[in-house]
Amino acid sequence: MICFIAWIVFAVLGIFSARYRAYFFEATDCLFRKMTLRKCTTSFDQKMKMKVSTKLAALNKSLGSFVFKHFDIISWTFTIIMIISLAWSAYATVDGIYNWVAFGNCYGPDSTQLCVLNTLTGKTQPTTTTAVNYLTDNNLQCDSNLLTNSINAVSGNG
């Protein structure tokens, strides 16, 4: 599945260098052919396999041989890792935006950590008192001793 990874990489590199645009178009053709369970007509995957293997073989012959033999497994592994990383990043982004809209910071109602969204919009950084005000303004039930202990623990007073 080197076509998928190469498609993303060469799309970004093609913005800055015309040399990579041809690779991008080959990767696009290969990607759509692989998605329809057909072989690549441009032999893009074989070309990338050879380029990567020969570069690694110049450094270490056994490493180049290993990569050449197991190139499909390695490319699928990197594809899966990239998709998992993308999903985690999307989750973290959505969670941060939700917390910022709901609580005024990126990490929830009890946080006093710096939130990059506050600096971008010019909002002041919320403090623990802001979280307490949020709880009391919205008539949420909470144990006052627990809240006081939490505030003291966060502020370092006990």
N, C-alpha and C positions, 0 to 999 in steps of 0.2 A: 504494500500500500504506500510505497514511496511517492506515488503520484499525488496523494493527498497532502502529505507534508511538503513536498516540493512545490505544489501549487500555492500554498500559503507563503512559503519562504520566497519563492521567485516573484510572487505578486508584490511583496514589499520591496524586494531588491530591484524589481523592474521599474519602480517609481524613480529610483535614483540612477540607474544605469541601463542603457539600451542593450547591453550585452546579455542581461538576464531576461529580457522580454521574450526572446525566442524560446528560452527554456520554459517561461510561463505559459506560452501558447501550446507548447508540446505537452506540458504537464496537464493543461486543461483538457486537451484531446484525450490523453491517457486516462485522466480521472473519470471523464464521462463514459469512456469505453469500459473501464473497470466497473463503474456503477451499473452498467447494463450487462455485466458478466461476459464481456468480450475481451479479447487480447488487444494490447496496444499495437496500432499499426506503425507508429513512429519509433518503436523500440526504445522509448524514453526510459522505461524502467531498467532495461539492460544497459543503456548508456550511463545512467547514474550509478548503477551497480559497478560497472567497470571503473568509472572515475573515482568513486570512493575507495574501492578495493585497491587500485593501483597506488593511490596516495598513501594509504595505510601500509601497503606492502613495501613502499620505499622506506618507511620508518621501521617496520618490523614485519618480516616475511610471513611468520606464522599468524600474526594478527590479521594481515591482509587476506590470507587464505581462509581463516575462520570467518571473516566478514563476508567473503565471496560465497562460501558454502551456505551460510545461514542468513543471507541478506533479507529474504522475505520475512523470516521470524523477527529479525531485528527491526525491520521497518514497521511491522505490525505492532511490536512492543512500543516503539516510539509514538506511533499513531494513537494507541490506547492511552498512553501516559499523557499525550497532548490533550485528548478529549476529556480525561478526568481532570486535568489541570484547568481546562477551560470551564468545565462545569463548576468546579470549586470556586474559581474566580467570579463567575456569574453569581453564585450563591452569596459569596462574601460581599459583593457589590450591592446586590438587592437588599441584603440584611442591613448593611451600613446605611443605605439610603432610607430604608424604612425607619431605622432607629433615629436618624437625623430628623426626619419629618415628624415622628411621633414624640421624641424626647429632647430634641435639640442637640444631640451629639451622635456620634457614630456607633457607640458601644452600649446603649441602653440607658435606663433612667438613673442608675446608681453610679455612673461613670463620670470621672473628672478628667479623663484622658483627652489629649489633643485630638481634634477632629479636623481633617483637612478641608471638609466641606464648610466648616465655620470660617476658616481663613479665606476661602474663595468668595464667600458671600458677604464677608464683613461682619458676621454675627459675633457677639462676644461668646467666649467659651463658657459653657454652663458649669456651675459648681455643684457641690453636693446639696446646697440649699435649694438650688433650682430643682433638683430631683425631688426634694421634700415638698416644695411648693407644688410641683406637678401632682404628687400623690394627694396632697390635701385639697388642691383646687378641683380635682376630679372626684372628690368624695370617695376615694379608695380607702378601704379599711386596712389598717395596719397596727401592729402592736407598737406603742410608743417607746417602750424599753428596747425592743429590738431595733427600732429605727435610730434611737439615740446611740446605742452600742455600735451600730453600723457607721454612723456619722463619726463617732469618736475613733473607730478603727481606721477609717479612710483618712481622717485628718491627722492621725497620729497622736491623739490625746488620750489614749487609754486602751 
